[in-house]
């Protein structure tokens, strides 16, 4: 059996959503305020105690604990709940990734400290604002399609796009999202985990550059082999032509072969120049990006 309490009315909604997330748990999960009144009651609690949620929300913890032990039991439970809430808050805020809760209209409802630090803004400057405001302008369609697909299918999904900090600096990010529905409320939310993948993207770019250079090396090796074959033909025919001249024979056929080989070398050189210009342009473009 697991109890959860709150000490501020505005926190009740947050922990109530937590109870919904744990709806499928085998344990009985309940949310109550410091006065001991139940705010939420999952199916596990229904099976354990026999009261439906609508009945339980009219009750308090005193209806579950014998009167003679209520004060001691309630104090112990509330103390444990306070510690559990502190652990949850620490894990939520200082996780190595950003946690964003966005409503169906794309408005940020909640963000943890790690997420705010990733964007470079305070939580107050993000909550209540459209998530699209921190999406790079050229990637707006990616986020729109991602969020629409999540809401339409209600299946987990992910996308990669660029986010923008208040100073205009952009970085690559991966969004992994899922839709959360609340049994007793008529709205849905998107829970998104945001990771900074700038380092991974840079490594991929460097790997791509290395592969291009490797391709250039292989191409150069192949060209050198072709040139060597052509030069062998030219040298061989010139040597034979010299021998024909010494013997008084006509070397025209041999000289024609050498000439044709030199023309093949000219065509090969032209192809090399075109390929080299294309590769250099691609490398310069990658460098500028």
C-alpha positions in Angstrom: 0.0 0.0 0.0 1.4 3.4 -1.0 0.2 6.8 0.3 1.0 10.2 -1.2 0.2 13.5 0.5 0.5 17.2 -0.5 1.0 20.4 1.6 -0.2 22.9 -1.0 -3.5 22.8 -2.9 -1.7 23.6 -6.2 0.5 20.5 -5.8 -2.6 18.3 -5.6 -3.0 18.3 -9.3 0.6 17.2 -9.9 0.5 14.3 -7.5 -2.9 13.4 -8.7 -1.4 12.9 -12.2 1.3 10.9 -10.6 -1.4 8.6 -9.2 -2.9 8.2 -12.6 0.5 7.2 -14.1 0.6 4.5 -11.4 -2.9 3.4 -12.2 -1.8 0.0 -13.5 0.4 -0.7 -10.5 -0.5 -3.7 -8.4 -0.2 -1.6 -5.2 -3.0 0.6 -3.9 -2.0 4.2 -4.7 -3.8 7.1 -3.0 -3.3 10.8 -2.9 -4.3 12.7 0.2 -3.8 16.2 1.7 -2.4 16.9 5.1 -5.8 16.7 6.6 -6.0 13.1 5.6 -8.7 13.6 2.9 -8.3 11.5 -0.2 -7.8 13.3 -3.5 -7.3 10.3 -5.7 -7.9 6.5 -5.4 -6.6 4.0 -7.9 -8.0 0.6 -8.9 -5.5 -1.2 -6.6 -7.0 0.7 -3.7 -10.5 -0.3 -4.9 -9.6 -4.0 -4.9 -7.9 -3.8 -1.5 -10.5 -1.9 0.5 -13.7 -2.4 -1.6 -14.6 1.2 -1.9 -15.0 2.8 -5.4 -13.1 6.0 -6.2 -16.3 8.1 -5.9 -16.9 6.7 -2.4 -13.3 7.0 -1.3 -13.0 10.7 -2.3 -15.7 11.4 0.3 -13.6 9.7 3.0 -10.3 10.3 4.8 -7.5 8.1 6.1 -9.2 7.9 9.4 -11.8 5.6 7.8 -9.0 3.1 7.1 -6.9 3.3 10.3 -8.4 2.2 13.7 -9.2 5.2 15.8 -6.7 4.3 18.6 -3.8 4.3 16.2 -4.8 7.0 13.8 -2.6 9.8 15.1 0.6 7.7 15.3 -0.1 6.0 11.9 -1.0 9.2 10.2 2.1 10.9 11.4 4.3 8.0 10.3 2.7 7.9 6.9 2.9 11.6 6.3 6.6 11.6 7.3 7.3 8.8 4.8 5.4 10.7 2.1 7.3 13.8 2.8 10.6 12.0 2.2 9.2 10.2 -0.9 8.1 13.5 -2.4 11.5 15.1 -1.7 13.2 12.1 -3.5 10.8 12.4 -6.4 11.4 16.1 -6.7 15.2 15.7 -6.7 15.1 12.9 -9.3 12.7 15.0 -11.5 14.6 18.3 -11.3 18.1 17.0 -11.5 17.7 14.3 -14.1 20.3 14.3 -16.9 17.6 15.1 -19.4 14.8 17.7 -19.7 11.2 16.8 -18.8 8.5 18.9 -20.5 4.7 18.6 -20.0 2.8 20.2 -22.9 -1.0 20.4 -23.3 -2.9 19.6 -26.5 -2.5 23.2 -27.7 1.3 23.0 -27.4 1.6 25.1 -24.3 4.3 24.2 -21.8 2.7 23.3 -18.4 5.7 22.0 -16.5 9.4 21.7 -17.0 12.1 20.4 -14.7 15.3 22.3 -13.8 17.4 20.3 -16.2 15.1 21.2 -19.1 15.1 24.9 -18.2 19.0 24.9 -17.9 19.2 23.1 -21.3 17.2 26.0 -22.9 19.0 28.6 -20.9 15.8 30.1 -19.4 14.0 30.1 -16.0 11.1 27.8 -15.5 8.8 30.8 -15.1 9.9 32.0 -18.5 9.0 28.7 -20.2 5.7 27.6 -18.5 2.6 29.0 -20.1 4.5 29.6 -23.4 4.2 27.6 -26.6 6.8 24.9 -27.0 7.2 26.0 -30.6 8.8 29.2 -29.4 12.0 27.2 -28.5 11.9 25.2 -31.8 14.2 26.4 -34.6 12.2 28.1 -37.3 13.2 25.6 -40.1 12.2 22.7 -37.8 8.7 23.9 -36.9 7.0 21.4 -39.2 9.0 18.5 -37.6 7.6 19.4 -34.2 4.0 20.0 -35.5 3.9 16.6 -37.2 5.5 14.9 -34.2 2.9 16.4 -31.7 0.0 15.8 -34.0 1.0 12.1 -34.5 1.3 11.6 -30.8 -2.2 13.0 -30.1 -3.8 11.1 -33.0 -2.2 7.7 -32.3 -1.5 8.0 -28.6 1.5 5.8 -29.2 5.0 6.8 -28.0 7.2 8.4 -30.6 10.3 10.5 -31.1 11.8 13.1 -33.4 15.1 15.0 -33.8 15.1 18.7 -34.4 16.9 21.9 -33.4 16.0 24.0 -30.3 16.8 27.6 -29.8 18.1 29.3 -26.7 17.0 32.9 -25.8 20.4 34.2 -27.1 19.7 32.7 -30.5 22.1 29.8 -30.1 20.6 26.6 -31.5 21.4 23.0 -30.6 20.4 19.5 -31.8 17.8 17.7 -29.6 16.0 14.5 -29.5 12.4 14.5 -28.2 10.8 11.3 -26.9 7.1 11.7 -26.1 4.0 10.0 -25.0 0.4 11.0 -24.4 -1.0 10.9 -20.8 -4.8 10.8 -20.3 -6.5 11.4 -17.0 -9.4 9.2 -16.1 -11.3 11.8 -14.2 -10.4 14.8 -16.4 -11.3 15.8 -19.9 -7.9 16.6 -21.3 -4.6 15.0 -22.4 -1.0 16.0 -22.1 2.2 15.2 -23.9 5.1 14.2 -21.7 8.4 14.7 -23.5 11.9 13.8 -22.6 14.4 16.2 -24.3 18.1 15.2 -24.8 20.9 17.4 -26.1 22.4 15.4 -29.0 24.7 18.1 -30.4 27.8 16.0 -29.5 26.4 12.9 -31.3 25.5 15.0 -34.4 29.0 16.4 -34.6 30.5 12.9 -34.4 28.2 11.8 -37.2 29.3 14.7 -39.3 33.0 14.0 -38.7 32.4 10.3 -39.6 30.7 11.4 -42.8 33.6 13.6 -43.7 36.0 10.8 -43.0 34.0 8.5 -45.3 34.1 11.1 -48.0 37.9 11.5 -47.6 38.2 7.7 -47.7 36.2 7.7 -51.0 38.4 10.4 -52.4 41.5 8.2 -51.5 40.0 5.2 -53.2 39.1 7.3 -56.3 42.7 8.7 -56.4 44.1 5.1 -56.2 41.8 4.0 -59.1 42.8 7.0 -61.2 46.5 6.4 -60.6 46.1 2.8 -61.7 44.3 3.9 -64.9 46.9 6.5 -65.7 49.7 4.0 -65.2 48.0 1.6 -67.7 47.7 4.4 -70.3 51.3 5.5 -69.8 52.4 1.9 -70.3 50.6 1.8 -73.6 52.2 5.1 -74.7 55.7 4.0 -73.7 55.4 0.6 -75.3 54.2 2.0 -78.6 56.8 4.7 -78.7 59.5 2.1 -78.0 58.3 -0.1 -80.8 58.0 2.9 -83.2 61.6 3.7 -82.5 62.6 0.2 -83.4 60.6 0.4 -86.6 62.3 3.6 -87.6 65.7 2.0 -86.9 64.8 -0.9 -89.2 63.3 1.4 -91.9 59.7 0.3 -91.2 56.6 2.6 -91.0 55.8 3.4 -87.4 52.5 5.1 -88.1 50.2 2.5 -86.6 52.2 2.4 -83.4 52.2 6.2 -83.2 48.4 6.2 -83.7 48.0 3.8 -80.8 50.1 6.1 -78.6 48.1 9.1 -79.8 44.8 7.4 -78.9 46.2 6.5 -75.5 47.1 10.1 -74.9 43.6 11.2 -75.8 42.2 8.7 -73.2 44.5 10.3 -70.7 43.2 13.7 -71.6 39.6 12.5 -71.0 40.5 10.9 -67.7 42.2 14.2 -66.6 39.0 16.1 -67.5 36.9 13.7 -65.4 39.3 14.0 -62.5 39.0 17.8 -62.5 35.2 17.6 -62.5 35.2 15.1 -59.7 37.7 17.1 -57.7 35.7 20.3 -58.0 32.5 18.5 -56.9 34.2 17.0 -53.8 35.9 20.3 -52.8 32.6 22.1 -53.1 30.9 19.5 -50.8 33.7 19.7 -48.3 33.6 23.5 -48.2 29.8 23.5 -47.7 30.1 21.1 -44.8 32.8 23.3 -43.3 30.6 26.4 -43.6 27.7 24.6 -42.0 
